């Protein structure tokens, strides 16, 4: 049916196959990235609360390369150290870095990590929303060709009508086959990214609370 389809329908099918292949590649890639991040986040939180010193935590960050929480800790800890150096160095009256500077560093790191985790997901959303319509376009065009052929042949029997319509409907079927996994994958990974975002928000708040207590001491 695909080989007998018209050139426009074949072009539509090529576009849909491209969308489908890229979508599956993204799904497998994001599965690996997101679930590694979730596993490392759980391990890092256990490690974080087991340690009593920030410098000891900083030395163990390499053991958790996939979680975004290590990036937040690194950025917040570096900003805290800079505040301490400013206080102990040239300007003894400077802010220790426990307040707005650390909070801004954590917020920047959170935004950066969310963007990294959501990378390529818009393509899945685009595939899910457009692939059925692209397939429908191919179907409509194929049916137009089929009826045009019927008009030229002067015969409207089932044997003449059915092959052209079945060839045209292939585009809609492939459009749905491309769209359904993309939609499922997008919704699944967005939910997981939201879980990681909540973890980052909670970690940032806990980090700020610890740093604030250190600042008061």
Secondary structure, DSSP 8 states (H G I E B T S, - for coil): -TTTS-HHHHHHHHHHHHHHHHHHHHHHHHHHHHHHHHHHHHHHHHHHHH-S-HHHHHHTGGG-TT-HHHHHHHHHHHHHHHHHHHHHTT-TTS--STTHHHHHHHHHHHHHHHHHHTTTHHHHHHHHHHHHHHHHHHHHHHHHHHHHHHHHHT---HHHHHHHHHHHHHHHHHHHHHHHHHHHHHHHHHHHHHHHHHHHHHHHHHHHHHHHHHHH-
